[in-house]
Amino acid sequence: MDNNIYQFSAKSNLGESVELASYQGKVMLIVNTASDCGFTPQYQGLQTLYQDHQAQGLEILAFPCNQFKQQESGSDEEIKQFCDLRFNIKFPLFSKIDVNGDNAHPLFNYLKTQAPGLLGSEGIKWNFTKFLINREGLVIKRYAPSTKPEDIESDIKKLL
């Protein structure tokens, strides 16, 4: 098995299976998101990054998660409506997943081992943890939920 993220697939918000290999050659920012969180306004910053850099090869993949104080309790459809109405996001939104525990999505298990958090902890602590992936599908860096999307822009530009 290749040691990059192209080995994984995930369900889109519409229930279709998406092979991450379809993003080969792109720089990716993978984020676990929530609609009812103090960091939810980061959707706007993510959309701005996407608008500004999609043409150069940036993809942002949003994975809603309800594991942190049930801040993403809606259905996939409700989550999409919220994101469209509040933030008019254009980047891919995936089906709601778990990022920690026995039912964690394999992609997030991989991301956590490739880029551990503070003091080497692998668990994701909160919504809007971000993982930056280079054009070869390798995990470059993990960012804390409090790191604003605009603060990641210089790192993204280096990879584009």
C-alpha positions as a printed Julia matrix, in Angstrom:
160×3 Matrix{Float64}:
   0.0    0.0    0.0
   1.33   3.43  -0.89
   2.17   5.61   2.05
   0.13   8.62   0.98
  -3.47   9.7    1.2
  -4.38   8.46  -2.28
  -5.07   5.0   -0.85
  -8.25   6.3    0.83
 -11.76   7.08  -0.29
 -14.59   8.86   1.46
 -18.29   9.49   0.92
 -19.24  12.88  -0.46
 -22.02  14.9    1.12
 -24.25  13.45  -1.62
 -23.36   9.87  -0.66
 -21.03   9.16  -3.59
 -17.71   7.44  -3.02
 -14.78   9.75  -3.78
 -11.3    8.31  -4.33
  -8.74  10.7   -2.88
  -6.52   9.65  -5.79
  -8.75  11.95  -7.86
  -6.93  14.84  -6.13
  -3.48  13.61  -7.17
  -1.14  16.48  -8.02
  -3.15  18.95  -5.92
  -2.23  20.62  -2.64
  -4.93  19.75  -0.11
  -6.13  21.13   3.17
  -8.24  18.52   4.99
 -10.38  19.87   7.83
 -12.84  18.36  10.29
 -15.67  20.87  10.51
 -18.8   21.68  12.52
 -21.69  24.08  12.03
 -22.25  25.06  15.66
 -18.75  25.77  16.94
 -16.84  28.86  17.97
 -14.53  28.17  15.03
 -17.37  27.8   12.48
 -16.62  31.28  11.01
 -13.4   29.7    9.7
 -15.55  28.34   6.86
 -15.33  31.87   5.44
 -11.53  31.89   5.63
 -11.39  28.44   4.05
 -13.63  29.61   1.19
 -11.38  32.67   0.67
  -8.28  30.45   0.51
 -10.07  28.18  -1.95
 -11.15  31.09  -4.16
  -7.68  32.62  -4.14
  -5.69  29.44  -4.8
  -7.91  26.82  -6.46
  -6.63  27.83  -9.9
  -3.05  27.06  -8.74
  -4.09  23.6   -7.53
  -5.48  23.96  -3.98
  -8.3   21.69  -2.85
  -9.99  22.0    0.53
 -11.8   18.92   1.8
 -14.27  19.47   4.65
 -15.3   16.53   6.82
 -18.16  17.38   9.21
 -17.84  15.66  12.58
 -20.2   15.5   15.55
 -17.72  14.18  18.13
 -17.03  17.46  19.9
 -19.95  18.54  22.11
 -22.38  17.49  19.35
 -21.67  20.67  17.4
 -22.56  19.01  14.09
 -25.87  17.32  14.83
 -27.55  17.9   11.46
 -27.96  15.5    8.57
 -25.6   15.7    5.59
 -28.28  17.67   3.74
 -28.77  20.13   6.62
 -25.0   20.62   6.9
 -24.76  21.39   3.17
 -27.66  23.86   3.37
 -26.03  25.59   6.33
 -22.67  25.86   4.54
 -24.3   27.11   1.34
 -26.49  29.68   3.07
 -24.02  30.98   5.65
 -20.72  30.75   3.78
 -21.5   29.85   0.15
 -18.67  27.31   0.18
 -17.53  25.89  -3.14
 -15.0   23.34  -1.91
 -15.92  19.66  -1.46
 -18.03  18.78   1.57
 -18.01  15.15   2.67
 -20.43  13.0    4.62
 -20.3   13.31   8.41
 -17.62  11.08   9.99
 -15.89  10.26  13.25
 -12.27  11.41  13.53
 -11.44   9.67  16.84
 -12.28   6.35  18.44
 -13.18   2.9   17.15
 -15.29   4.24  14.28
 -12.83   6.91  13.15
 -12.56   7.24   9.38
  -9.39   5.48   8.11
  -8.26   8.71   6.43
  -8.22  10.52   9.78
  -6.45   7.62  11.5
  -3.77   7.97   8.83
  -3.58  11.78   9.11
  -3.2   11.56  12.89
  -0.29   9.11  12.69
   1.46  11.13   9.97
   1.14  14.46  11.79
   0.68  14.0   15.55
  -0.59  16.9   17.6
   0.89  18.63  20.61
   3.32  16.46  22.6
   2.88  13.65  20.09
  -0.78  13.05  20.88
  -2.64  11.58  17.93
  -6.22  12.29  18.92
  -7.98  15.23  17.35
  -8.9   17.63  20.11
 -11.56  19.77  18.45
 -13.35  20.89  15.29
 -11.36  22.63  12.58
  -8.13  20.7   13.03
  -6.41  21.1    9.65
  -3.96  18.89   7.75
  -1.88  20.23   4.86
  -1.06  17.71   2.12
   1.5   18.26  -0.65
   1.12  17.41  -4.36
   2.56  13.92  -3.72
  -0.17  13.11  -1.19
   2.11  13.38   1.85
   1.01  15.0    5.1
   3.16  18.1    5.62
   1.71  19.72   8.73
  -1.12  19.67  11.25
  -2.7   22.91  12.45
  -4.63  23.51  15.65
  -8.33  24.43  15.51
  -7.43  27.97  16.62
  -5.11  28.46  13.62
  -7.04  30.64  11.19
  -7.08  29.64   7.52
  -5.39  32.91   6.53
  -2.48  32.01   8.84
  -1.84  28.87   6.77
  -1.77  30.71   3.44
   2.02  31.18   3.31
   2.55  27.44   3.89
   0.05  26.65   1.14
   1.73  29.05  -1.29
   5.09  27.3   -0.73
   3.54  24.0   -1.89
   1.67  25.48  -4.85
